[in-house]
Amino acid sequence: MDALWIYYRGLQARFMEMVYHSHNNARRSLDVRQHYYQSKYALEGAEYNAEEEEQLRSTEEMSRLEEGTFIHRFREQSNSNARMVSGSTQSAGDSTEWYSCMNAFLTGTSDVHGYLKSTIESLLRDANGDALSSSTVVRDRDEYEPLLRFVLHLTIFLESFSQGHEQERQRFDSIIGPRRNDLLLTYVHQLMEQKPLWEFVCLYASLLPEESIVEAISNFWAVAVVDEKDRRMALKLAHDYFGDGLDLVILRNVVRSSIGMSTEDADAMGIASLLSLPEGDGQINAALENSISHDDVRKMHSVRWMCLVEKHYSDALVCANMLLRKFLLAMAPSDDNSTFSYNNLNDWTGDSRLHTAKVFLKRFLPADLTSVAMSSKCFNDYSLSDDDSEQYLEEHEGLIQILEAHSSYESWKSVIVKASPASSFTVDVRFQEGSTEREVAMNMETMRYIKQKKESARLLLHAANLARDSLVNMLKDGWLLDVDIIGEGMGNDSAAVRKKEITSLQSKCLPTIVFLAFRVLYDTAQWMNEFGQDVKNIFAENAGEVLSRICRGGSEWDEDEEVTNRLYLSSTWYREALLLANIVASESNGVTASMTKKELGEFMAKLTDTNIRLLKEEQDNLRMN
């Protein structure tokens, strides 16, 4: 190696003399002299140019004789060393690779190309696991990685060197070109296996064709890049090194492939085990939290890729809609159509897939997703059109609507189960009837009773109003009816798949929403009936005054006291339950098209029962008056 260093130092010295000579001739030129020194006269010594060139040629000829002798001896020594190494117990490739490389460089570019061709083929066989079936020596990792790195950078250098030289370019394309991308892709995969080197993945991948970039980086991000910090770094580097919009194409591939990946494939890769569920706010149902599958957590985390940069929010809407539809379609059915019954209705309380959808909305998606999606889009050949974005936004708002409506229903259900329509009233028998003490005690107990009744009614009416509004508004809005069915970048049939899923969602959800809305109105009416009956049983002829005091004191629902008072009447809620028929029957709402004959028959039966109860209550009121 010392001899090789002396050889290259000799070459460097000879080249430096040639450079100095050329530089001096340039300075002796009158044009150059005037340009730099503003002088009319050239430097002296121009008359010695011929002698200097003759001396340089003589030196070059003598040097080439010595260099040729050196190269011949070096190659003989290299071959001898290679034979010795191949017969020893150490790895044969440990030295022969580098001797071959040095020989090629000493000979010229033709041998360098030949060396690269054979070495690249050998490295690719090692990478593909074919070395055992070939005559190539198997390399260990410590030898393979530096050799791969060296050969790749030498290939990149020769490729850049050939730019502008047609003959060199043709030689490179014919000898190394067919293997160039495979070598580069092998090195990119080598970087992907070592996390400290991830920051170089996009740099080297940018030298690949666009199709190879998308495939390689998509698989890498989907399988290996989990932490948000790493994801942000990967996105930034992709934006810096890849063409405009290509990072978005890769993101779409990552998210859509993750959503469509089977549980078996994800488990085989071990992806889900690397991810955890973000903590929620407030009281958490441990049983429901534990029911969320690791595979669903993986899918929800994949959509977070789209939420790291605001310009990708419109695409995040598309992917979020895809996942929300899958969660909602996987909910347990309300009941079998042949045995459907209102009393056995599955109201989805405690449904793990519905809970998963709510967790996805609250903990994984940005709160400002819908508001930012339209205002911070990226504009390139791969971005969504404004019309398409509006359609996805409308669908997203519809999916949010059913989740919020059901959450309101669950809140109402929790309140009506806990809040009793009857309150205790204790008469203090220690005092004589008609005495001042007895009257004071009765007044204090009445005040306590009114306060307790007012609080329980306030809680129930608040929950009932919210649940009624959210459920009924969903039915009035023609849920998902106005969404134009366009594709989502999942193949030629994506539009057809999306249309089928939305239609299935309407058939699955709308009948249940009808009965949930009816249940809120009907059960609230019964609760208020028992609420008023409790007052009548205790206060008899004074019940009207006590009821008036319970309703008094302002309202959070309506400034009109008369409207507020009507909410305390069971007849108000019975009438609203009957008015559901108008909403369901309206063709513009599209509800009846999603209901079966069995479901419509059950709904009509409940309306009949409600009408009977309303008439009976009105008759009782007339009898009392």
C-alpha positions in Angstrom: 0.0 0.0 0.0 3.0 2.3 0.6 4.1 1.7 -2.9 0.7 2.6 -4.3 0.7 5.8 -2.3 4.1 6.8 -3.7 2.8 6.0 -7.2 -0.2 8.3 -6.8 2.0 11.0 -5.3 4.2 10.8 -8.4 1.2 11.2 -10.7 0.0 14.1 -8.6 3.4 15.9 -8.9 3.5 15.4 -12.7 0.0 16.7 -13.1 0.7 19.7 -10.9 3.6 20.7 -13.1 1.4 20.5 -16.2 -1.2 22.7 -14.4 1.5 25.3 -13.4 2.7 25.4 -17.0 -0.7 26.0 -18.4 -1.4 28.6 -15.8 1.9 30.5 -16.6 1.0 30.4 -20.3 -2.3 31.9 -19.5 -0.7 34.7 -17.5 1.7 35.4 -20.3 -1.2 35.9 -22.7 -1.6 39.6 -23.5 -5.5 39.5 -23.3 -5.4 37.8 -19.9 -2.7 40.1 -18.7 -4.7 43.2 -19.6 -7.9 41.8 -18.1 -6.3 41.1 -14.7 -3.6 43.7 -14.4 -4.6 46.5 -16.7 -1.2 46.4 -18.3 -0.2 46.7 -22.0 2.6 44.2 -21.7 2.5 40.4 -21.2 4.7 38.7 -18.6 8.2 37.8 -19.6 9.2 34.2 -20.4 6.9 33.4 -23.3 9.9 32.5 -25.5 10.7 29.6 -23.2 7.3 27.9 -23.8 8.6 25.4 -26.4 11.5 24.3 -24.1 9.1 23.9 -21.1 6.7 21.7 -23.1 9.6 19.5 -24.4 10.8 19.0 -20.8 7.3 18.1 -19.7 6.9 15.5 -22.5 10.3 14.0 -21.6 9.3 13.8 -18.0 6.0 12.2 -18.9 7.6 9.6 -21.1 10.1 8.6 -18.5 7.4 8.5 -15.8 5.1 6.3 -17.9 7.9 3.7 -18.3 8.4 3.6 -14.5 4.6 3.7 -13.9 4.1 0.8 -16.4 6.7 -1.3 -14.6 5.1 -0.5 -11.3 1.6 -1.4 -12.5 2.9 -4.7 -13.9 4.6 -5.6 -10.6 1.6 -4.5 -8.6 -0.8 -6.7 -10.5 1.5 -9.7 -10.2 1.8 -9.1 -6.5 -2.0 -8.7 -6.2 -2.7 -12.0 -8.0 -0.1 -13.7 -5.8 -1.8 -12.3 -2.6 -5.2 -13.2 -3.9 -4.1 -16.9 -4.3 -2.6 -16.9 -0.8 -5.8 -15.4 0.7 -8.0 -17.9 -1.1 -6.0 -20.8 0.3 -6.1 -19.5 3.8 -8.8 -19.8 6.5 -9.8 -16.1 6.4 -12.5 -14.7 4.2 -11.4 -14.7 0.6 -13.3 -11.6 -0.2 -11.5 -9.6 2.6 -8.6 -8.5 0.3 -9.3 -9.7 -3.2 -12.1 -7.2 -3.7 -9.9 -4.2 -2.9 -6.9 -5.6 -5.0 -9.3 -6.0 -7.9 -10.5 -2.4 -7.5 -7.0 -0.9 -7.3 -6.0 -2.9 -10.4 -8.9 -1.5 -12.3 -8.1 2.0 -11.3 -4.5 1.6 -12.3 -5.4 0.3 -15.7 -8.1 2.8 -16.7 -11.9 3.5 -17.0 -12.5 0.3 -19.1 -11.3 -1.9 -16.3 -13.2 0.2 -13.7 -16.4 -0.4 -15.6 -15.7 -4.1 -15.8 -14.8 -4.3 -12.1 -18.1 -2.5 -11.2 -20.2 -4.8 -13.4 -18.8 -8.0 -11.7 -18.9 -6.6 -8.2 -22.4 -5.2 -8.5 -23.7 -8.5 -9.8 -22.0 -10.2 -6.8 -23.5 -7.7 -4.3 -27.0 -8.1 -5.8 -26.7 -11.9 -5.5 -25.7 -11.5 -1.8 -28.6 -9.1 -1.3 -31.1 -11.5 -2.9 -29.7 -14.5 -1.0 -28.4 -16.2 -4.1 -24.7 -16.3 -3.2 -24.9 -19.9 -1.9 -26.0 -21.1 -5.3 -23.3 -19.3 -7.2 -19.5 -19.4 -7.3 -19.3 -16.0 -5.6 -17.7 -15.9 -2.2 -20.2 -15.2 0.6 -19.5 -12.0 2.4 -20.2 -11.2 6.1 -22.0 -8.1 7.1 -18.8 -6.2 8.1 -17.4 -6.7 4.6 -20.6 -6.4 2.6 -21.8 -3.0 3.9 -18.7 -0.9 3.3 -18.1 -2.6 -0.1 -21.8 -1.8 -1.1 -21.4 1.8 0.0 -18.1 2.2 -1.9 -19.3 0.6 -5.1 -22.5 2.7 -5.0 -20.7 6.0 -4.6 -18.2 5.0 -7.3 -21.2 4.3 -9.6 -22.7 7.6 -8.9 -19.4 9.4 -9.5 -18.9 7.7 -12.9 -22.5 8.5 -13.8 -22.0 12.2 -13.1 -18.6 12.1 -14.8 -20.2 10.7 -18.0 -22.6 13.7 -18.3 -21.6 15.7 -21.3 -19.4 13.0 -22.7 -21.4 10.9 -25.2 -18.9 8.0 -25.4 -18.5 7.7 -21.7 -22.3 8.0 -21.3 -22.9 5.2 -23.8 -20.3 3.0 -22.0 -21.9 3.6 -18.6 -25.5 3.0 -19.9 -24.5 -0.3 -21.5 -22.3 -1.8 -18.8 -23.5 -0.3 -15.4 -26.8 1.3 -16.3 -28.9 -1.9 -16.3 -27.8 -2.6 -12.7 -27.6 0.9 -11.4 -31.2 1.1 -10.0 -31.0 -2.4 -8.4 -27.8 -1.4 -6.7 -29.2 1.9 -5.5 -32.4 0.2 -4.2 -30.3 -2.4 -2.3 -28.4 0.4 -0.6 -31.6 2.3 0.3 -32.9 -0.9 1.9 -29.6 -1.2 3.8 -30.2 2.3 5.2 -33.8 1.5 6.1 -32.5 -1.4 8.4 -30.5 1.0 10.5 -32.5 3.7 12.3 -29.5 6.1 12.8 -29.2 6.2 9.0 -32.9 6.9 8.3 -32.1 10.6 7.6 -30.2 9.5 4.4 -33.0 7.3 3.0 -34.7 10.0 1.0 -31.5 11.4 -0.2 -30.4 8.2 -2.0 -34.0 7.2 -2.9 -34.3 10.5 -4.8 -31.9 9.1 -7.4 -34.3 6.3 -8.2 -37.1 6.4 -10.8 -40.4 7.8 -9.5 -42.2 4.5 -9.4 -39.4 2.8 -7.4 -39.4 5.8 -5.0 -43.1 5.5 -4.3 -43.0 1.7 -3.8 -39.9 1.6 -1.6 -40.7 4.6 0.6 -44.4 3.6 0.9 -43.5 0.1 2.3 -40.8 1.6 4.5 -43.1 4.2 6.1 -46.0 1.8 6.5 -44.0 -0.9 8.3 -41.1 0.8 10.1 -41.7 4.5 10.8 -43.9 4.6 13.9 -42.9 7.5 16.2 -44.4 10.9 15.3 -40.9 12.5 15.5 -39.6 10.1 12.9 -42.6 10.6 10.8 -42.2 14.4 10.8 -38.5 13.9 9.8 -39.4 11.5 7.0 -42.0 13.9 5.6 -39.7 16.9 5.7 -36.9 14.9 3.9 -39.4 13.6 1.3 -40.6 17.1 0.6 -37.0 18.4 0.3 -35.6 15.6 -2.0 -38.6 14.3 -4.0 -40.6 16.0 -6.8 -43.5 18.3 -5.9 -46.4 16.3 -4.7 -44.6 13.0 -4.6 -44.7 13.0 -0.8 -48.5 13.1 -1.0 -48.6 10.2 -3.4 -46.5 8.2 -0.9 -48.7 9.2 2.0 -51.8 8.1 0.2 -50.2 4.7 -0.5 -49.1 4.3 3.1 -52.5 5.1 4.7 -54.6 3.3 2.1 -52.5 0.2 2.3 -52.5 0.2 6.1 -56.3 0.5 6.2 -56.7 -2.3 3.6 -54.0 -4.5 5.2 -55.4 -7.7 6.7 -55.0 -8.5 10.4 -52.9 -11.5 9.6 -50.4 -9.6 7.4 -50.1 -6.8 10.1 -49.5 -9.4 12.8 -46.9 -11.1 10.7 -45.0 -7.8 10.4 -45.4 -7.0 14.1 -46.6 -3.5 13.3 -49.5 -3.3 15.8 -47.3 -4.2 18.8 -45.3 -1.0 18.3 -48.4 1.3 18.7 -50.4 2.3 21.7 -53.7 4.1 22.2 -53.5 7.8 23.2 -55.0 8.6 26.6 -58.5 10.1 26.7 -59.9 12.9 28.7 -62.4 12.5 31.5 -63.9 9.2 32.7 -62.9 6.3 30.5 -64.8 3.0 30.2 -62.0 0.4 30.8 -64.0 -2.4 29.3 -64.6 -0.5 26.0 -61.0 0.7 25.9 -59.8 -2.9 26.2 -62.2 -4.0 23.4 -60.4 -1.8 20.8 -58.3 -4.2 18.8 -54.5 -3.6 18.1 -55.3 -3.8 14.4 -57.7 -0.9 14.7 -55.2 1.1 16.7 -52.7 0.5 13.8 -55.1 1.7 11.2 -56.0 4.8 13.2 -52.3 5.6 13.7 -51.8 5.3 9.9 -54.2 8.2 9.3 -52.1 10.4 11.6 -49.5 10.5 8.8 -51.9 12.8 6.9 -52.4 15.1 10.0 -48.8 16.1 10.5 -48.9 18.9 7.8 -51.9 21.1 7.3 -51.7 21.0 3.5 -52.5 17.3 3.7 -55.7 17.8 5.7 -58.0 17.4 2.7 -56.5 14.0 2.0 -56.7 13.2 5.7 -60.5 13.7 5.4 -60.6 11.1 2.6 -58.7 8.5 4.7 -60.6 9.3 7.9 -63.9 8.8 6.1 -62.7 5.4 4.7 -61.8 4.2 8.2 -64.9 5.6 9.9 -67.1 3.8 7.4 -65.4 0.6 8.1 -65.8 1.0 11.9 -69.5 1.9 11.5 -70.3 -0.9 9.1 -68.6 -3.4 11.5 -71.1 -2.4 14.3 -73.4 -5.2 15.6 -76.7 -5.2 13.7 -79.7 -3.7 15.4 -81.5 -7.0 15.1 -82.3 -9.6 12.6 -85.0 -8.2 10.2 -87.2 -11.3 10.6 -87.3 -10.9 14.4 -86.9 -7.1 14.7 -88.6 -5.7 17.8 -88.5 -2.2 19.4 -88.2 -3.7 22.8 -85.2 -5.7 21.9 -83.5 -2.9 19.9 -79.7 -2.9 20.0 -79.0 0.8 20.6 -75.2 0.3 20.2 -74.4 1.3 23.7 -71.2 -0.5 24.6 -70.5 -1.4 21.0 -66.7 -1.7 20.6 -66.6 -0.7 17.0 -68.7 2.4 17.6 -66.5 3.3 20.5 -63.5 2.8 18.3 -64.9 5.3 15.8 -65.5 7.8 18.6 -62.0 7.4 19.9 -60.6 7.9 16.4 -62.5 11.1 16.1 -61.6 12.5 19.5 -58.0 11.4 20.0 -56.5 10.9 16.6 -57.9 13.5 14.3 -57.1 17.3 14.8 -59.9 19.3 16.2 -59.6 21.8 13.3 -59.4 19.2 10.6 -62.6 20.3 8.8 -62.0 24.0 9.1 -58.4 23.9 7.9 -58.9 21.2 5.2 -60.3 23.6 2.6 -58.0 26.6 3.4 -54.6 25.0 3.4 -54.5 22.6 0.5 -51.4 21.8 -1.6 -51.7 22.7 -5.2 -50.0 20.3 -7.6 -50.8 17.5 -10.1 -51.7 15.1 -7.3 -53.9 17.4 -5.1 -57.7 17.0 -4.9 -60.0 19.4 -6.7 -62.1 21.9 -4.7 -65.3 20.1 -5.7 -64.0 16.7 -4.6 -62.7 18.2 -1.3 -66.1 19.6 -0.6 -67.8 16.2 -1.2 -65.4 14.5 1.2 -65.9 17.3 3.7 -69.7 16.9 3.5 -69.4 13.1 4.1 -67.1 13.7 7.0 -69.5 16.0 8.7 -72.3 13.4 8.2 -70.1 10.7 9.9 -69.4 13.1 12.7 -73.1 13.8 13.0 -74.0 10.2 13.8 -71.2 9.8 16.3 -72.2 13.0 18.2 -75.9 12.0 17.9 -75.2 8.7 19.5 -73.1 10.2 22.2 -76.0 12.6 23.1 -78.3 9.5 23.2 -75.9 7.8 25.6 -75.8 10.8 27.8 -79.6 11.0 27.9 -79.8 7.2 28.7 -77.3 7.6 31.5 -79.3 10.4 33.1 -82.8 8.8 32.8 -81.5 5.6 34.4 -80.1 7.5 37.4 -82.6 10.3 37.8 -85.8 9.2 39.5 -89.0 11.0 38.6 -90.2 10.6 42.2 -88.7 12.4 45.2 -89.1 11.7 48.9 -91.4 14.0 51.0 -91.3 13.5 54.8 -94.0 14.9 57.1 -92.6 15.9 60.5 -95.1 14.3 63.0 -93.4 15.8 66.0 -95.5 18.9 65.8 -99.2 19.2 66.2 -101.2 19.6 63.0 -102.2 23.2 62.4 -99.4 24.6 64.6 -96.9 27.2 63.5 -94.1 24.7 63.9 -95.8 22.2 61.7 -96.4 24.8 59.1 -92.8 25.9 59.1 -91.5 22.3 58.9 -93.9 21.7 56.0 -92.7 24.7 54.1 -89.0 23.7 54.6 -89.7 20.2 53.4 -91.6 21.6 50.4 -88.7 23.8 49.5 -86.3 20.8 49.7 -88.6 18.7 47.6 -89.0 21.4 45.0 -85.2 21.9 44.8 -84.7 18.2 44.4 -87.4 17.8 41.7 -86.1 20.9 39.9 -82.6 19.5 39.8 -83.6 16.1 38.5 -85.9 17.6 35.9 -83.2 20.0 34.8 -80.7 17.2 34.2 -83.1 15.1 32.3 -84.6 17.9 30.2 -81.1 19.1 29.3 -80.0 15.7 28.1 -83.3 15.0 26.4 -83.2 18.3 24.4 -79.6 17.6 23.2 -80.4 14.0 22.3 -83.6 15.0 20.5 -82.1 17.8 18.5 -79.0 15.8 17.4 -81.0 12.7 16.4 -83.9 14.5 14.8 -81.6 16.9 12.9 -79.7 13.9 11.5 -83.0 12.5 10.1 -84.1 15.9 8.7 -80.8 16.6 7.0 -81.1 13.6 4.6 -78.1 11.8 6.1 -75.4 11.3 3.4 -78.0 11.7 0.6 -76.3 14.7 -1.1 -72.8 13.2 -1.2 -71.6 12.7 -4.8 -70.0 9.3 -5.2 -66.4 9.8 -6.4 -63.4 7.6 -6.1 -60.8 7.7 -3.3 -57.7 6.6 -5.1 -58.1 2.9 -4.3 -58.4 1.6 -7.8 -60.9 1.8 -10.6 -63.7 0.4 -8.5 -63.1 2.8 -5.5 -66.2 4.9 -6.4 -68.4 1.8 -6.6 -67.0 0.6 -3.3 -67.6 3.9 -1.6 -71.2 4.1 -3.0 -71.9 0.6 -1.7 -70.5 1.4 1.7 -72.5 4.7 2.0 -75.7 2.9 1.0 -75.1 0.1 3.5 -74.5 2.7 6.2 -77.8 4.4 5.5 -79.6 1.1 5.7 -77.8 0.1 8.8 -77.9 3.4 10.8 -81.0 5.3 9.8 -83.6 2.8 11.1 -81.8 2.7 14.4 -81.6 6.5 14.6 -85.4 6.7 14.0 -86.0 4.3 17.0 -83.4 6.0 19.2 -85.1 9.4 18.6 -88.5 7.9 19.3 -87.2 6.3 22.5 -85.8 9.6 23.7 -89.1 11.3 23.2 -91.4 8.5 24.4 -89.4 7.6 27.5 -88.9 11.3 28.4 -92.7 11.7 28.1 -93.3 8.7 30.5 -90.7 10.1 32.9 -92.4 13.5 32.9 -95.7 11.8 33.4 -94.4 10.0 36.5 -92.7 13.2 37.6 -96.0 15.1 37.6 -98.0 12.3 39.1 -95.5 12.2 42.0 -96.3 15.9 42.7 -100.0 15.3 42.5 -99.9 12.3 44.9 -98.1 14.4 47.5 -99.7 17.8 47.2 -103.2 16.9 45.8 -105.0 20.2 45.1 -101.8 22.3 45.6 -100.0 20.3 43.0 -100.5 23.0 40.3 -98.8 25.6 42.5 -95.9 23.3 43.4 -95.4 22.4 39.7 -95.4 26.1 38.8 -92.6 26.7 41.4 -90.6 23.8 40.0 -90.7 25.3 36.5 -90.1 28.8 37.7 -86.6 30.4 37.7 -85.6 30.7 34.1 -84.4 28.1 31.6 -81.4 27.3 29.6 -83.5 26.0 26.7 -85.8 28.9 25.9 -86.3 32.4 27.1 -90.1 32.0 26.7 -91.4 30.8 30.1 -94.4 29.3 28.4 -92.2 27.2 26.2 -90.2 26.1 29.2 -93.3 25.1 31.1 -94.5 22.9 28.2 -91.3 20.9 28.5 -92.4 19.7 31.9 -95.6 18.3 30.3 -95.5 14.7 29.1 -98.0 15.6 26.4 -95.4 17.8 24.8 -93.0 14.9 24.4 -95.7 12.5 23.2 -96.7 15.0 20.5 -93.0 15.3 19.4 -92.8 11.6 19.2 -95.9 11.6 16.9 -94.3 14.3 14.7 -91.5 11.9 13.9 -93.8 10.3 11.4 -93.7 13.5 9.2 -89.9 13.4 9.2 -89.7 9.7 8.4 -92.3 9.9 5.7 -90.7 12.8 3.9 -89.1 11.6 0.6 -86.5 14.3 0.7 -85.1 12.9 3.9 -84.7 9.4 2.4 -85.4 7.6 5.6 -88.2 5.2 4.5 -85.9 4.0 1.6 -83.5 2.7 4.2 -86.1 0.9 6.4 -87.6 -2.6 5.9 -91.3 -3.3 6.0 -90.8 -4.9 9.4 -89.1 -1.8 10.8 -91.8 0.5 9.3 -94.5 -1.7 10.8 -92.9 -1.6 14.2 -92.5 2.2 14.0 -96.2 2.6 13.1 -97.2 0.3 16.0 -95.2 2.6 18.4 -96.9 5.7 17.0 -100.3 4.1 17.6 -99.4 3.3 21.2 -98.1 6.9 21.7 -101.3 8.4 20.3 -103.4 6.3 22.7 -101.3 7.4 25.6 -101.6 11.0 24.6 -105.4 10.8 24.3 -105.7 9.1 27.6 -103.6 11.8 29.3 -105.6 14.6 27.7 -108.8 12.9 29.0 -107.4 12.6 32.5 -106.5 16.3 32.4 -110.0 17.3 31.3 -111.5 15.1 34.1 -109.3 16.8 36.7 -110.2 20.3 35.4 
